[in-house]
């Protein structure tokens, strides 16, 4: 396991917006957002990263935690190009140019060039803008800075993407075990979970999900995981209070 820290990892990753890169690094490396409430990645572990974006989490799992293999799934073509480039420096990371869903196929996907991490199948510029506004207000940002940040942030481009099920990916790559399934897919959380066939659930040891809790989505995801034998903790960081963004941490006893 390496201990280069956030600055060393930042030097190995490219992102068109340094501010967004550092935000992701702080969330992933400093705050350990994906590794809380008993969730861990140990040397040699196999990780599936659904919603990889430009590869910050994948790089962290490989470089700092010592994961043996990290399969990273990113369906937005321009974001995938950056992911593929970034992962060349991390031999343990295997990027895939498709998303994980309840069934395979192609689908339209919304891409935010100025807020790439919020792109997704169910992106909604108005809701996404208000979520960022609330987050910034919670951090104490002055109103004028908030409005300046939001200007053009969620200008959207519609693209087409490929989708496969997680069970298809497990079969294709002959995956026998999944030590951590990380899901950060901007409102498509249930779709990813619904794409796991019954024979594959016992392979999965831990799950961490960023969930947009709209229409009872967090409770539904937690119930689904509990039915599969996981203990689930639902949490929300103080900066996200007043938004629908929550984290689910699922582990087997």
Secondary structure by P-SEA (a helix, b strand, c coil): cccccaaaaaaacccccaaaaaaaaaaccccccccccccccccbbbbbbccccccaaaaaacccccccbbbbbbccaaaaaaaaaaacccccbbbbcbbbcccbbbbbbbbcccccccccccccaaaaaaaaaaaaaaacccaaaaaaaaccccccccccbbbbcaaaaaaaaccccccbbbbbcccaaaaaaaaccccccccccbbbbbcccccaaaaaaaaaaaaaccbbbbbbccccccccbbbbbbbcc
